[in-house]
Structure formats: structure tokens, C-alpha cells
Amino acid sequence: MGRGVTGVGLPTLFIDNDGVLTDAYRMGPAYGIAYGEIMAPIYGGTVEAWAEANAVGFGLMMEWYRANESRYDDATYFDDLYRVNLEGAFGHMGRELISWEDEGRLLNRKLLFECPARVSTLFPGALETVVALSKRGFRMHMASNAHSLHCEGTLAGAKMREHFVLAFGPDLVNLPVKSSEFYRRACAHVGVLPEQAIVVDDNGDALAMAAKAGARTVFVDQGHTVHPPTTAPDATVASIADLPAAIASLRP
């Protein structure tokens, strides 16, 4: 019987966001509009212009991340990452850059949560699956590479926050990316052993790290996979709606 779980012998679930619960390809444009709706009333300009500025800032942010991620061995990179994003957006709009220390950091935290909280791009069956697993007594956590505030906003926008205990991003475990230590720390944080956890993800690299930590794994292949597994996961599903059956097959 597992420690720290509800129900008899139920594993704790760590479920990824993009590619598993939500469609990242639809989230991008929707996030941009929400971004514009927040920024335009404060700093002027149109919603559409700020949505475009967000896309520019995001591109610059990802360039910076690819060039600099190896410099960090903890999650402090988020501060520099989002500063680049904001600088890019304000530069695209031709606006004087606000002070990161005085205003920018707080604005960024607002955007991280409120933008995804205003939209939902769930895959078909995602909400129903989460509700069904919750009713059966599973403790569920989100486990994502995104900042925990973004994860919290996503769950709020999808109307499923009540079904998750925690939303783990790198900032909550103070590690830069998903790794075997990421999953060890997440499990320790909620009071379970990795062997008592099932990690659900669409990224084969993340699943390999979870398996290395000792967790069982479910690969979700809904057509958006960028990094398919190179080693076999414990189960594979073609849709998030098939997750309950896969989890049942993995229970001891």
C-alpha cells in the first residue's frame, strides 16, 4: 500500500500539460490574445498588436533559453528568461521598457497565471478523464517544464484545478528541466516513493528520466510528439481518454 495516497494501493499520478492535457498548438494563439487583453488597457495599443508582440518576445525568449540553459543548475534561469520575453514585447511595441525590479517581475507573474487562466485548449476527453480519475480517489499532480504559475493558470482555465493537488514546474523543485532528480524531488515533496508513482507524458526523454527515478510511465501519443520514447514505457495510449485503462493495467 502506498504512502500518502487516497484509496487502497492507488499510485500517485504526475501528468504533463502540453501534449497530454492541452494542445500547445492551439494554446499559443489563444494565449497571445489573452496577453493582449491584459496589456492593451495598461500600456496602450491594440490587443492584436500586443498578441504579436508576445509572439516576438516568446521567440526571443526561446532563443535565449537554447543558448543559455546549460549555464544553470537550478531554476533561477526563469527570472532572466522572462526578462528577455518582456524586453522583446516592449521593444516590438516601441514602448519604453519598464523596470524589471519595480514592475516587470510582478507583471510577468500576473501574465504567467492570467493568460492561460483565460483560455482552455484541452484535448477531447481530457476533462472527463481527470474527473473520472479524481472520483476514483487518485491523487494527481501536474508535472511540467513550464513555470508553476503557468501550470496553475492552465488548470484554472481548464476548470480542473480542484482535481489536482500540486502543479510542479522547475521552480517548485529548483531544477532547470525534467530529470530523474526532478521526479525524485516531486515524489518526496508529496510524500511518496517514485515506485508509488506513475508519470504520464508525451515526451520520451522525460519518461526515461522518470523511469530512471523508479516511477512507472505512460506515453501519450496524440499526434504532437516531438521526442518519442527510445526505450519502451510501461504503457502507451493514443489519447488522454485512454489513460484510465492504461493506469488500471499498471496497478499491482
Contacts in CASP RR format, 6 or more apart in sequence:
PFRMAT RR
TARGET T0000
AUTHOR 0000-0000-0000
METHOD contacts of the structure
MODEL  1
MGRGVTGVGLPTLFIDNDGVLTDAYRMGPAYGIAYGEIMAPIYGGTVEAW
AEANAVGFGLMMEWYRANESRYDDATYFDDLYRVNLEGAFGHMGRELISW
EDEGRLLNRKLLFECPARVSTLFPGALETVVALSKRGFRMHMASNAHSLH
CEGTLAGAKMREHFVLAFGPDLVNLPVKSSEFYRRACAHVGVLPEQAIVV
DDNGDALAMAAKAGARTVFVDQGHTVHPPTTAPDATVASIADLPAAIASL
RP
1 8 0 8 1.000
1 9 0 8 1.000
2 9 0 8 1.000
2 10 0 8 1.000
2 11 0 8 1.000
2 192 0 8 1.000
2 193 0 8 1.000
2 196 0 8 1.000
3 191 0 8 1.000
3 192 0 8 1.000
3 193 0 8 1.000
3 196 0 8 1.000
4 12 0 8 1.000
4 139 0 8 1.000
4 190 0 8 1.000
4 191 0 8 1.000
4 192 0 8 1.000
5 11 0 8 1.000
5 12 0 8 1.000
5 138 0 8 1.000
5 139 0 8 1.000
5 192 0 8 1.000
5 196 0 8 1.000
6 137 0 8 1.000
6 138 0 8 1.000
6 139 0 8 1.000
7 137 0 8 1.000
9 251 0 8 1.000
9 252 0 8 1.000
10 136 0 8 1.000
10 137 0 8 1.000
10 138 0 8 1.000
10 139 0 8 1.000
10 251 0 8 1.000
11 138 0 8 1.000
11 196 0 8 1.000
11 197 0 8 1.000
11 198 0 8 1.000
11 216 0 8 1.000
11 247 0 8 1.000
11 250 0 8 1.000
11 251 0 8 1.000
12 138 0 8 1.000
12 139 0 8 1.000
12 140 0 8 1.000
12 141 0 8 1.000
12 187 0 8 1.000
12 190 0 8 1.000
12 192 0 8 1.000
12 196 0 8 1.000
12 197 0 8 1.000
12 198 0 8 1.000
13 133 0 8 1.000
13 138 0 8 1.000
13 139 0 8 1.000
13 140 0 8 1.000
13 141 0 8 1.000
13 197 0 8 1.000
13 198 0 8 1.000
13 200 0 8 1.000
13 247 0 8 1.000
14 140 0 8 1.000
14 141 0 8 1.000
14 142 0 8 1.000
14 143 0 8 1.000
14 168 0 8 1.000
14 183 0 8 1.000
14 186 0 8 1.000
14 197 0 8 1.000
14 198 0 8 1.000
14 199 0 8 1.000
14 200 0 8 1.000
14 210 0 8 1.000
14 215 0 8 1.000
15 21 0 8 1.000
15 140 0 8 1.000
15 141 0 8 1.000
15 142 0 8 1.000
15 143 0 8 1.000
15 200 0 8 1.000
15 201 0 8 1.000
16 142 0 8 1.000
16 143 0 8 1.000
16 144 0 8 1.000
16 200 0 8 1.000
16 201 0 8 1.000
16 202 0 8 1.000
16 203 0 8 1.000
16 206 0 8 1.000
16 220 0 8 1.000
17 142 0 8 1.000
17 144 0 8 1.000
17 146 0 8 1.000
17 151 0 8 1.000
17 154 0 8 1.000
18 24 0 8 1.000
18 27 0 8 1.000
18 144 0 8 1.000
18 146 0 8 1.000
18 202 0 8 1.000
19 123 0 8 1.000
19 202 0 8 1.000
19 220 0 8 1.000
19 222 0 8 1.000
19 224 0 8 1.000
19 225 0 8 1.000
20 123 0 8 1.000
20 126 0 8 1.000
20 200 0 8 1.000
20 201 0 8 1.000
20 202 0 8 1.000
20 220 0 8 1.000
20 222 0 8 1.000
20 240 0 8 1.000
21 122 0 8 1.000
21 123 0 8 1.000
21 126 0 8 1.000
21 130 0 8 1.000
21 142 0 8 1.000
21 154 0 8 1.000
21 158 0 8 1.000
21 240 0 8 1.000
22 120 0 8 1.000
22 121 0 8 1.000
22 122 0 8 1.000
22 123 0 8 1.000
22 126 0 8 1.000
22 154 0 8 1.000
22 158 0 8 1.000
23 121 0 8 1.000
23 122 0 8 1.000
23 123 0 8 1.000
23 224 0 8 1.000
24 121 0 8 1.000
24 224 0 8 1.000
25 224 0 8 1.000
26 121 0 8 1.000
27 116 0 8 1.000
27 119 0 8 1.000
27 121 0 8 1.000
29 51 0 8 1.000
30 119 0 8 1.000
30 121 0 8 1.000
31 54 0 8 1.000
31 115 0 8 1.000
31 116 0 8 1.000
31 119 0 8 1.000
32 50 0 8 1.000
32 51 0 8 1.000
32 54 0 8 1.000
32 55 0 8 1.000
32 115 0 8 1.000
33 47 0 8 1.000
33 51 0 8 1.000
33 119 0 8 1.000
34 114 0 8 1.000
34 115 0 8 1.000
34 116 0 8 1.000
34 118 0 8 1.000
34 119 0 8 1.000
35 50 0 8 1.000
35 51 0 8 1.000
35 54 0 8 1.000
35 111 0 8 1.000
35 115 0 8 1.000
36 47 0 8 1.000
36 48 0 8 1.000
36 49 0 8 1.000
36 50 0 8 1.000
36 51 0 8 1.000
36 54 0 8 1.000
37 47 0 8 1.000
37 118 0 8 1.000
38 110 0 8 1.000
38 111 0 8 1.000
38 114 0 8 1.000
38 115 0 8 1.000
39 50 0 8 1.000
39 53 0 8 1.000
39 89 0 8 1.000
39 111 0 8 1.000
40 46 0 8 1.000
40 47 0 8 1.000
40 49 0 8 1.000
40 50 0 8 1.000
43 50 0 8 1.000
43 93 0 8 1.000
43 95 0 8 1.000
45 93 0 8 1.000
49 93 0 8 1.000
50 89 0 8 1.000
50 93 0 8 1.000
52 92 0 8 1.000
53 88 0 8 1.000
53 89 0 8 1.000
53 90 0 8 1.000
53 91 0 8 1.000
53 92 0 8 1.000
53 93 0 8 1.000
54 89 0 8 1.000
56 88 0 8 1.000
56 89 0 8 1.000
56 92 0 8 1.000
57 84 0 8 1.000
57 85 0 8 1.000
57 86 0 8 1.000
57 87 0 8 1.000
57 88 0 8 1.000
57 89 0 8 1.000
57 92 0 8 1.000
58 85 0 8 1.000
60 84 0 8 1.000
60 85 0 8 1.000
60 87 0 8 1.000
60 88 0 8 1.000
61 81 0 8 1.000
61 82 0 8 1.000
61 84 0 8 1.000
61 85 0 8 1.000
64 80 0 8 1.000
64 81 0 8 1.000
64 84 0 8 1.000
65 77 0 8 1.000
65 81 0 8 1.000
68 77 0 8 1.000
68 80 0 8 1.000
69 77 0 8 1.000
69 176 0 8 1.000
69 177 0 8 1.000
71 77 0 8 1.000
72 176 0 8 1.000
73 176 0 8 1.000
74 174 0 8 1.000
74 175 0 8 1.000
74 176 0 8 1.000
75 169 0 8 1.000
75 170 0 8 1.000
75 171 0 8 1.000
75 173 0 8 1.000
75 174 0 8 1.000
75 175 0 8 1.000
75 176 0 8 1.000
77 176 0 8 1.000
78 147 0 8 1.000
78 170 0 8 1.000
78 171 0 8 1.000
79 105 0 8 1.000
82 105 0 8 1.000
82 108 0 8 1.000
82 112 0 8 1.000
83 100 0 8 1.000
83 104 0 8 1.000
83 108 0 8 1.000
85 108 0 8 1.000
86 97 0 8 1.000
86 98 0 8 1.000
86 100 0 8 1.000
86 104 0 8 1.000
86 107 0 8 1.000
86 108 0 8 1.000
87 97 0 8 1.000
90 96 0 8 1.000
90 97 0 8 1.000
90 98 0 8 1.000
91 97 0 8 1.000
98 104 0 8 1.000
98 107 0 8 1.000
109 149 0 8 1.000
112 147 0 8 1.000
112 149 0 8 1.000
112 150 0 8 1.000
112 153 0 8 1.000
113 149 0 8 1.000
113 150 0 8 1.000
113 152 0 8 1.000
113 153 0 8 1.000
113 156 0 8 1.000
114 153 0 8 1.000
115 153 0 8 1.000
116 150 0 8 1.000
116 153 0 8 1.000
116 154 0 8 1.000
116 156 0 8 1.000
116 157 0 8 1.000
117 152 0 8 1.000
117 153 0 8 1.000
117 154 0 8 1.000
117 156 0 8 1.000
117 157 0 8 1.000
118 157 0 8 1.000
119 157 0 8 1.000
120 157 0 8 1.000
120 158 0 8 1.000
120 159 0 8 1.000
122 158 0 8 1.000
123 222 0 8 1.000
123 239 0 8 1.000
123 240 0 8 1.000
124 239 0 8 1.000
124 241 0 8 1.000
125 239 0 8 1.000
125 240 0 8 1.000
125 241 0 8 1.000
126 158 0 8 1.000
126 160 0 8 1.000
126 240 0 8 1.000
126 241 0 8 1.000
127 158 0 8 1.000
127 159 0 8 1.000
127 160 0 8 1.000
128 241 0 8 1.000
129 240 0 8 1.000
129 241 0 8 1.000
129 243 0 8 1.000
129 244 0 8 1.000
130 140 0 8 1.000
130 160 0 8 1.000
130 163 0 8 1.000
130 164 0 8 1.000
131 160 0 8 1.000
131 163 0 8 1.000
132 244 0 8 1.000
133 140 0 8 1.000
133 163 0 8 1.000
133 243 0 8 1.000
133 244 0 8 1.000
133 247 0 8 1.000
134 140 0 8 1.000
134 162 0 8 1.000
134 163 0 8 1.000
136 244 0 8 1.000
138 247 0 8 1.000
139 165 0 8 1.000
139 190 0 8 1.000
140 163 0 8 1.000
140 164 0 8 1.000
140 165 0 8 1.000
141 164 0 8 1.000
141 165 0 8 1.000
141 166 0 8 1.000
141 167 0 8 1.000
141 168 0 8 1.000
141 186 0 8 1.000
141 190 0 8 1.000
142 151 0 8 1.000
142 154 0 8 1.000
142 155 0 8 1.000
142 164 0 8 1.000
142 166 0 8 1.000
142 167 0 8 1.000
142 168 0 8 1.000
142 169 0 8 1.000
143 168 0 8 1.000
143 169 0 8 1.000
143 178 0 8 1.000
143 182 0 8 1.000
143 183 0 8 1.000
143 186 0 8 1.000
143 199 0 8 1.000
143 201 0 8 1.000
144 150 0 8 1.000
144 151 0 8 1.000
144 167 0 8 1.000
144 168 0 8 1.000
144 169 0 8 1.000
145 169 0 8 1.000
145 170 0 8 1.000
145 177 0 8 1.000
145 178 0 8 1.000
146 154 0 8 1.000
146 169 0 8 1.000
147 169 0 8 1.000
147 170 0 8 1.000
147 171 0 8 1.000
148 167 0 8 1.000
148 168 0 8 1.000
148 169 0 8 1.000
148 171 0 8 1.000
148 172 0 8 1.000
151 167 0 8 1.000
151 168 0 8 1.000
151 169 0 8 1.000
152 161 0 8 1.000
152 167 0 8 1.000
153 161 0 8 1.000
154 167 0 8 1.000
155 161 0 8 1.000
155 164 0 8 1.000
155 167 0 8 1.000
165 190 0 8 1.000
166 172 0 8 1.000
166 189 0 8 1.000
166 190 0 8 1.000
168 182 0 8 1.000
168 186 0 8 1.000
168 189 0 8 1.000
170 176 0 8 1.000
170 177 0 8 1.000
170 178 0 8 1.000
170 182 0 8 1.000
172 186 0 8 1.000
172 189 0 8 1.000
173 181 0 8 1.000
173 182 0 8 1.000
173 185 0 8 1.000
173 186 0 8 1.000
173 189 0 8 1.000
174 185 0 8 1.000
175 181 0 8 1.000
175 182 0 8 1.000
175 185 0 8 1.000
178 203 0 8 1.000
178 205 0 8 1.000
178 206 0 8 1.000
178 209 0 8 1.000
178 210 0 8 1.000
179 209 0 8 1.000
180 209 0 8 1.000
180 210 0 8 1.000
180 212 0 8 1.000
180 213 0 8 1.000
181 213 0 8 1.000
182 209 0 8 1.000
183 194 0 8 1.000
183 197 0 8 1.000
183 199 0 8 1.000
183 209 0 8 1.000
183 210 0 8 1.000
183 213 0 8 1.000
183 214 0 8 1.000
183 215 0 8 1.000
184 194 0 8 1.000
184 213 0 8 1.000
187 193 0 8 1.000
187 194 0 8 1.000
187 196 0 8 1.000
187 197 0 8 1.000
187 213 0 8 1.000
187 215 0 8 1.000
194 210 0 8 1.000
194 213 0 8 1.000
194 214 0 8 1.000
194 215 0 8 1.000
195 214 0 8 1.000
195 215 0 8 1.000
197 210 0 8 1.000
197 214 0 8 1.000
197 215 0 8 1.000
197 216 0 8 1.000
198 215 0 8 1.000
198 216 0 8 1.000
198 217 0 8 1.000
198 218 0 8 1.000
198 234 0 8 1.000
198 247 0 8 1.000
198 250 0 8 1.000
199 206 0 8 1.000
199 207 0 8 1.000
199 210 0 8 1.000
199 215 0 8 1.000
199 216 0 8 1.000
199 217 0 8 1.000
199 218 0 8 1.000
200 217 0 8 1.000
200 218 0 8 1.000
200 220 0 8 1.000
200 243 0 8 1.000
201 207 0 8 1.000
201 210 0 8 1.000
201 217 0 8 1.000
201 218 0 8 1.000
201 219 0 8 1.000
201 220 0 8 1.000
202 219 0 8 1.000
202 220 0 8 1.000
202 221 0 8 1.000
202 222 0 8 1.000
202 224 0 8 1.000
202 225 0 8 1.000
203 225 0 8 1.000
203 226 0 8 1.000
203 227 0 8 1.000
204 219 0 8 1.000
204 225 0 8 1.000
204 227 0 8 1.000
204 228 0 8 1.000
204 229 0 8 1.000
204 230 0 8 1.000
204 233 0 8 1.000
205 227 0 8 1.000
206 227 0 8 1.000
207 217 0 8 1.000
207 219 0 8 1.000
207 229 0 8 1.000
207 233 0 8 1.000
208 229 0 8 1.000
208 230 0 8 1.000
208 231 0 8 1.000
210 217 0 8 1.000
211 217 0 8 1.000
211 231 0 8 1.000
211 233 0 8 1.000
211 234 0 8 1.000
216 234 0 8 1.000
216 250 0 8 1.000
217 233 0 8 1.000
217 234 0 8 1.000
217 235 0 8 1.000
218 233 0 8 1.000
218 234 0 8 1.000
218 235 0 8 1.000
218 236 0 8 1.000
218 237 0 8 1.000
218 243 0 8 1.000
218 246 0 8 1.000
218 247 0 8 1.000
218 250 0 8 1.000
219 228 0 8 1.000
219 229 0 8 1.000
219 233 0 8 1.000
219 235 0 8 1.000
219 236 0 8 1.000
219 237 0 8 1.000
220 236 0 8 1.000
220 237 0 8 1.000
220 239 0 8 1.000
220 240 0 8 1.000
220 243 0 8 1.000
221 228 0 8 1.000
221 236 0 8 1.000
221 237 0 8 1.000
221 238 0 8 1.000
222 238 0 8 1.000
222 239 0 8 1.000
222 240 0 8 1.000
234 250 0 8 1.000
235 246 0 8 1.000
235 247 0 8 1.000
235 249 0 8 1.000
235 250 0 8 1.000
236 246 0 8 1.000
237 243 0 8 1.000
237 245 0 8 1.000
237 246 0 8 1.000
END
